[in-house]
Structures are given as C-alpha cells and as structure tokens.
Amino acid sequence: MKLSLKSYMQQLFVPLVFFGFLAWAAVAFAAHPLLTDDAGTMGTGKAQLELTGEYGYDKADGVTTKTRQGDAAFTYGISEAVDLVIDLPYLQVRTSDDTATITENGFSDTSLAMKWRFYEHDGLSLALKPGLTLLAGDDEEGLGAGKATYSLFFITSKEMDPWAFHLNLGYIRNENKLDEEKGLWHASIAATVALTEQLTAVANLGVESNPDKLAGTDPAFVLAGLTYALSETIDLDCGIKYGLNDPETDYTVLAGVTWKY
C-alpha cells in the first residue's frame, strides 16, 4: 500500500504528539484471551468495549495465591492507523498459608496506550504500541506499583487465511515502590486459525523478565483458547493459561465479551 507524503504526515502527526505527551506505557493490550497483541486497528471513528474476567491459582513454598481480576478496556480508532486504548482493571488477591488468609481488593493501576500501525502490505502489518499507567491502585495493598510505569511494544502480524501469526517484543520501565526490577523485557508469539466463520482457535506462548530481583528464572506461559463471533458486533471468548515454570502462575482461566460499534 503506497501513501502520499501528505497522508504519511497525517498518520505520523498523532503518534508524535502522543509520544511527546505520554512517553511510553506499561501494558500491551491484546484481543482477549490472547496476551500477544495483533497489529490491526479499528478504523476511524470505530470503537469496541471489552469486558473480561480472569481467575488465577498459584501455590509455592506453602503459600496459596488466588487472583480474580475484572477488566474494562475501551478502544477507539483515532484514524485508520491509530487506536487509543484505555484499560481499567479491578483486582482481588487472596493469599493463605497454614496460619492466616489475607485478602486485598480494589482498582489496580489504570492503563492508557496507543497503537500505531505504520506498515501494511500483502498480509504483513507492523505497529508500535506505547502507553502509560496512571496511579489508581494502592501499592501498600499490592494493587499498584506506586509510580507511573511506561513501555514500548513492537508488534508484527502476518495473515495467511485461515491462519494469522503475531509477534510482540517489548520493553517495560517498571517504576515502582516495591523494590522490583525496573527494566523488564517481554517476548511472545501467538497464532490463530479460523475453524468456521464464527469460531476461531487461538494459541499463545511468551516469556517476560522476572521483576523479583532475587529470582533466577523468568516467568513463561502457554495459553490456548477459543473466540466465537455471536454476531457482527459481539464476540465471546474463553481460554486457559498455564505456567511453564515456577515463577509463572500455575494456571489462569480467562473469559470475556467484546462489543464492537
């Protein structure tokens, strides 16, 4: 796809303004239940609302941690190649051992991100996704970082009907009050295949730097799931994520609904 100089500058303007105003963000939002994002964008004036829920279970060193999280993510197409994404998560964390059970719940840090698809040709798309977390979670209760964090993700997508493949490479600047590592790296890949016109199978594999300064292993995961197009505007999804090593949560069950309009 060839762009005129005027069209290219119009696409370039919004990302440059956003970079200057927000710097970079902390989270890459993906099409649920995938954790790896695709390079596609909504289109000018189009939007979607994703309502998702997750339940995570982990047991290590005699401590059991059960995590429940609900998310509301709103995506709006600023232009044909630029999306703005706002994510508001609510988190409950329950930890227990032989002596006590502690439960913390509340809103976690709100995230703001932008996806800029800067290249698209013959089924190959490339995008950048910067963003920023806004302090909303109580860091003393483990619901937030206590400081604004930021990151930058590079996204590649290749569509070969009925298959699609996605790659994410990212750097997360994990500013925090929790004495965690500040420089984190992320790498993940995903594949989707359309089984029918409505049903799509998805798979995901990824690894990210461990924020624990004393840990010698980076958490890695594998995920499998399904998405079902209930109508042209409503999608349903479900999935399960397994930890491939001890630092990752043992398993997480995911489900969600997406409304496009």
C-alpha positions in Angstrom: 0.0 0.0 0.0 1.6 3.3 -1.1 1.0 6.5 0.8 1.3 10.1 -0.4 3.6 12.4 1.6 0.6 14.3 2.9 -1.2 11.1 4.0 2.0 9.8 5.7 2.5 13.1 7.6 -1.1 12.9 8.7 -0.6 9.4 10.1 2.7 10.5 11.7 1.4 13.6 13.4 -0.8 11.8 16.0 1.8 9.3 17.1 4.4 12.0 17.5 2.1 14.2 19.7 1.3 11.1 21.8 4.9 10.2 22.2 5.7 13.7 23.4 2.8 13.9 25.8 2.8 10.5 27.4 6.3 9.0 26.7 5.6 5.2 26.8 3.4 2.8 28.6 3.4 -0.4 30.7 1.0 -2.9 29.2 0.2 -4.1 25.8 -3.5 -5.0 25.4 -4.4 -7.9 23.2 -7.5 -9.4 21.8 -8.8 -11.5 24.6 -7.9 -14.2 25.6 -4.6 -13.7 23.9 -1.8 -11.8 25.7 0.0 -11.2 22.5 -1.4 -8.2 20.5 -2.0 -8.0 16.8 -1.1 -5.1 14.6 -4.7 -4.4 13.4 -6.5 -1.2 14.2 -10.2 -0.3 14.5 -10.5 2.3 11.8 -11.5 6.0 12.0 -14.4 6.6 14.4 -14.9 2.9 15.3 -14.8 1.6 18.8 -15.0 -1.5 20.9 -15.6 -2.3 24.6 -14.0 -5.5 26.1 -15.3 -6.8 29.4 -13.1 -9.6 30.7 -12.5 -11.7 33.8 -9.7 -13.9 35.0 -9.1 -16.4 37.8 -5.6 -17.3 38.7 -4.3 -20.0 41.0 -0.7 -20.5 42.3 0.9 -22.5 45.1 4.5 -22.2 46.0 6.5 -22.7 49.3 3.4 -23.5 51.2 1.6 -20.3 50.2 -1.5 -20.4 48.0 -2.5 -17.3 46.0 -5.8 -16.9 44.3 -6.3 -13.9 42.0 -9.5 -12.6 40.5 -9.4 -9.8 38.0 -12.0 -8.0 36.0 -11.2 -5.6 33.2 -13.0 -3.0 31.2 -11.0 -2.0 28.1 -12.2 0.7 25.6 -10.6 1.1 22.2 -11.3 4.0 19.8 -10.0 4.5 16.3 -8.5 8.0 16.1 -7.6 7.3 12.4 -7.3 4.4 10.1 -3.9 3.5 11.5 -4.1 4.8 15.1 -6.0 3.4 18.1 -6.3 4.7 21.6 -6.9 2.1 24.4 -8.0 2.7 28.0 -8.0 -0.2 30.5 -9.5 -0.1 34.0 -8.8 -3.3 36.0 -10.3 -4.4 39.3 -8.2 -6.9 41.3 -8.7 -9.2 44.2 -5.7 -11.1 45.6 -6.1 -13.8 48.4 -3.0 -15.3 49.9 -3.2 -18.1 52.5 -0.8 -20.4 54.4 -1.2 -22.6 57.5 -1.5 -19.7 59.8 -3.6 -17.0 58.1 -5.5 -15.8 55.0 -5.1 -12.2 53.7 -7.4 -10.7 51.1 -6.8 -7.4 49.2 -9.1 -6.0 46.6 -9.7 -2.8 44.7 -8.9 -1.0 41.5 -5.4 -1.6 40.1 -3.4 1.0 38.1 -5.3 2.3 35.0 -3.5 2.0 31.7 -3.5 4.2 28.6 -2.0 3.0 25.4 -1.9 3.8 21.7 -1.3 1.5 18.8 0.1 2.9 15.6 0.1 0.6 12.5 2.9 2.2 10.4 3.1 -0.5 7.7 0.7 -2.8 5.9 1.3 -4.8 2.7 0.4 -8.3 1.4 -0.9 -9.5 4.8 2.1 -8.2 6.8 1.5 -5.4 9.3 3.9 -3.6 11.7 2.9 -1.5 14.6 4.3 0.3 17.6 2.3 0.5 20.9 3.4 2.9 23.6 1.4 3.7 26.7 1.4 4.8 30.4 -0.1 3.5 33.7 -2.0 6.1 35.8 -1.8 5.6 39.6 -5.1 4.1 40.7 -4.1 1.1 42.7 -3.0 1.1 46.4 0.7 0.0 46.3 0.7 -0.7 50.0 -2.0 -3.4 49.4 -0.2 -4.8 46.4 -2.8 -3.4 43.9 -0.5 -0.9 42.2 3.2 0.0 41.5 3.1 3.2 43.4 4.7 5.0 40.5 3.8 5.7 36.8 5.2 3.0 34.6 5.7 3.0 30.9 6.7 0.7 28.0 7.0 0.4 24.2 6.0 -2.7 22.2 6.8 -3.6 18.7 4.1 -5.7 17.0 4.2 -7.8 13.9 1.3 -9.6 12.3 1.1 -11.9 9.3 -2.2 -13.1 7.9 -2.4 -16.2 5.7 -6.1 -17.2 5.6 -7.3 -19.1 7.6 -4.2 -18.6 9.8 -2.7 -15.5 11.4 0.5 -15.1 13.3 1.6 -12.4 15.8 4.9 -11.4 17.4 5.3 -8.9 20.3 8.7 -7.6 21.6 8.5 -5.0 24.4 10.4 -3.1 27.0 8.7 -2.2 30.2 10.1 0.5 32.5 8.7 -0.8 35.8 9.0 2.2 38.1 7.7 1.1 41.5 7.9 1.4 45.3 8.0 -2.4 45.7 11.8 -2.8 45.3 11.3 -4.7 42.0 13.4 -4.7 38.9 12.8 -1.6 36.8 13.9 -2.7 33.4 11.8 -5.6 32.1 11.7 -7.3 28.6 8.8 -9.1 27.0 8.7 -11.6 24.1 5.6 -13.5 22.9 4.1 -15.2 19.9 0.6 -16.1 19.0 -1.3 -18.0 16.3 -5.0 -18.1 15.4 -6.9 -20.3 12.9 -10.5 -19.8 11.7 -12.3 -23.2 12.3 -15.6 -21.9 10.9 -16.9 -18.4 10.0 -17.8 -17.8 13.7 -15.3 -20.0 15.6 -11.5 -19.3 15.9 -8.9 -21.2 17.9 -6.0 -19.3 19.4 -2.7 -20.2 21.0 -0.1 -18.1 22.8 3.5 -18.6 24.1 5.5 -16.0 26.0 8.2 -15.0 28.5 8.9 -11.8 30.4 11.7 -10.6 32.8 11.1 -11.5 36.4 10.5 -8.3 38.5 11.9 -10.2 41.5 15.5 -9.1 41.9 16.4 -12.3 43.7 14.8 -14.7 41.1 17.0 -16.5 38.7 14.2 -17.6 36.3 11.9 -15.5 34.1 8.2 -16.5 34.1 7.0 -18.2 30.9 3.5 -19.3 29.9 1.5 -21.1 27.3 -2.2 -20.3 26.5 -5.0 -21.9 24.4 -8.5 -20.6 23.8 -11.4 -20.0 21.5 -13.3 -16.9 20.3 -16.9 -17.1 18.9 -18.5 -14.4 16.8 -22.0 -14.3 18.2 -22.9 -11.6 15.7 -21.2 -8.9 13.6 -20.8 -6.8 16.8 -20.5 -9.3 19.6 -17.6 -11.7 20.3 -17.3 -14.2 23.1 -14.0 -15.8 24.2 -12.5 -18.2 26.7 -9.1 -19.6 27.4 -6.7 -21.2 29.9 -3.1 -20.1 30.6 -0.6 -22.5 32.2 2.7 -21.5 33.8 5.7 -23.3 32.2 7.9 -22.7 35.3 7.6 -21.8 39.0 7.7 -18.0 38.7 4.6 -18.0 36.5 1.1 -18.5 37.9 0.2 -22.2 37.9 -2.9 -21.7 35.8 -5.3 -18.9 34.9 -8.9 -19.2 33.5 -10.0 -16.4 31.2 -13.3 -15.4 29.7 -14.7 -12.2 28.0 -17.1 -10.5 25.8 -16.3 -7.8 23.2 -18.8 -5.3 21.8 -17.8 -3.6 18.5 -19.6 -0.5 17.3 
